[in-house]
Amino acid sequence: MSDITIRRATADDSRRLTRLVRGSRAYRGDYAAMVEGYQVGGPYIEHHPVFVAVGESEKGGGKMLGFYALLVDEAELDLAFVADGAQGLGIGRLLMEHMTGQAKDAGLGSVRVVAHPPAEEFYLRTGAVRTGTVPPSGRIHWERPELRYDVA
């Protein structure tokens, strides 16, 4: 993984991040409604700490392997995605280590995660602890695991 760089996202990354979210095979079937029409917009990227893992193998800034968005004011991980073709390579773990470092630097003691149910095991493996369940609401018709990373 020495050819992986984590950098702050810019508004110019909006399209690629949106494609990564909408194309995720974790959001097919019953979960498709969560990402239908979803957009990771430029203003969102400029307002929140959004970081991308980039591989050096593609022209024009590297291949986008994954990203996360941390809502510092809410102490919450809002988005975390790894490209389907990059899963199982340690990219997600690298992103979560980076995220907890950023949270600690921001003075947070912990970071809340309301997870996509199939992603719960990933978060547990990377150091989060289960704290509860969030009931269905809006377009989401299933319970979601609530977890926490302690970073202090």
C-alpha positions in Angstrom: 0.0 0.0 0.0 3.0 2.3 -0.3 1.5 3.9 -3.5 -1.6 5.1 -1.6 -2.0 8.7 -0.6 -4.7 10.2 1.6 -5.4 13.8 0.7 -8.1 16.4 1.4 -10.8 16.2 -1.2 -11.7 19.3 -3.3 -14.9 20.3 -5.0 -13.3 19.0 -8.2 -13.6 15.5 -6.7 -17.4 15.7 -6.5 -18.2 13.7 -9.6 -15.8 10.9 -8.8 -17.0 10.7 -5.2 -20.6 10.6 -6.3 -19.9 7.8 -8.8 -18.2 5.8 -6.0 -21.2 6.2 -3.7 -23.8 5.4 -6.4 -21.9 2.5 -7.8 -21.2 0.7 -4.6 -22.5 -2.8 -4.7 -23.2 -2.6 -1.0 -26.2 -0.4 -1.9 -28.0 -2.8 -4.3 -31.4 -4.4 -3.8 -33.3 -3.2 -0.8 -30.5 -0.7 0.0 -30.5 1.0 -3.4 -32.9 3.8 -2.2 -30.2 5.1 0.1 -28.0 6.2 -2.7 -30.5 6.9 -5.5 -29.9 10.4 -6.7 -27.2 10.9 -3.9 -24.6 13.5 -4.7 -21.4 14.4 -2.8 -21.5 18.0 -3.8 -18.7 20.6 -4.0 -20.1 22.8 -1.2 -20.4 19.7 1.1 -16.7 18.8 0.3 -15.6 22.4 1.0 -17.5 22.7 4.3 -16.5 19.3 5.9 -13.3 17.4 6.2 -13.5 14.9 3.4 -10.4 12.8 2.7 -9.8 10.5 -0.3 -7.4 7.6 -0.7 -5.8 7.8 -4.1 -3.7 5.2 -5.9 -0.9 6.3 -8.1 -1.9 4.1 -11.0 -4.2 6.4 -12.9 -3.5 9.6 -14.9 -4.9 12.9 -13.8 -4.5 12.7 -10.1 -4.7 9.0 -9.3 -7.3 6.4 -9.0 -9.9 7.1 -6.3 -9.9 4.1 -4.0 -12.1 5.4 -1.2 -13.0 8.3 1.0 -14.6 9.4 4.2 -16.3 12.6 5.5 -16.1 13.6 9.1 -18.6 16.0 10.6 -16.5 17.7 13.3 -19.3 19.7 14.9 -21.4 16.6 15.3 -18.4 14.3 16.1 -19.8 11.9 13.5 -18.5 9.9 10.5 -21.0 10.9 7.8 -19.7 8.9 4.8 -17.2 6.2 4.3 -16.8 4.3 1.1 -14.2 2.0 -0.5 -14.4 1.4 -4.2 -15.7 -2.1 -5.0 -12.4 -3.1 -6.7 -10.3 -1.9 -3.8 -12.1 -3.7 -1.0 -10.0 -6.2 1.0 -6.8 -4.3 0.4 -6.7 -2.4 3.7 -7.9 0.9 2.2 -10.9 1.1 4.6 -8.6 0.5 7.6 -6.2 3.1 6.4 -9.1 5.6 6.0 -10.4 4.9 9.5 -7.0 5.3 11.1 -6.7 8.6 9.3 -10.2 9.6 10.4 -9.5 8.9 14.0 -6.3 10.9 13.8 -8.2 13.8 12.3 -10.8 13.5 15.0 -8.2 13.5 17.7 -6.5 16.5 16.2 -9.8 18.3 16.2 -10.2 17.7 19.9 -12.9 15.1 19.7 -13.1 12.3 22.3 -15.1 10.0 20.1 -16.8 9.7 16.7 -20.3 8.4 16.2 -21.1 6.1 13.3 -24.6 5.2 12.1 -23.6 2.3 9.9 -25.0 0.7 6.8 -26.0 -2.8 8.3 -23.6 -4.8 6.0 -20.7 -2.5 7.1 -21.0 -3.1 10.8 -18.4 -5.9 11.0 -15.9 -3.6 9.2 -16.3 -0.9 11.8 -16.0 -3.4 14.6 -12.8 -4.8 13.1 -11.3 -1.3 12.8 -11.9 -0.4 16.4 -15.5 0.9 16.8 -17.7 -0.4 19.5 -21.5 -1.0 19.2 -23.5 1.5 21.2 -27.1 0.8 20.0 -29.5 0.8 17.1 -31.0 3.6 15.2 -34.7 3.0 14.2 -36.0 3.3 10.6 -36.8 6.8 9.4 -37.6 8.6 6.2 -36.5 6.6 3.1 -34.6 4.1 5.4 -36.9 1.3 6.3 -34.5 -0.8 8.4 -32.7 -0.5 11.7 -29.0 0.7 11.5 -26.3 -0.2 14.0 -24.9 2.7 16.0 -21.2 2.6 16.8 -18.5 4.7 18.3 -14.7 5.2 17.8 -13.0 6.4 20.9 -10.2 8.7 19.9 -9.0 10.5 23.0 
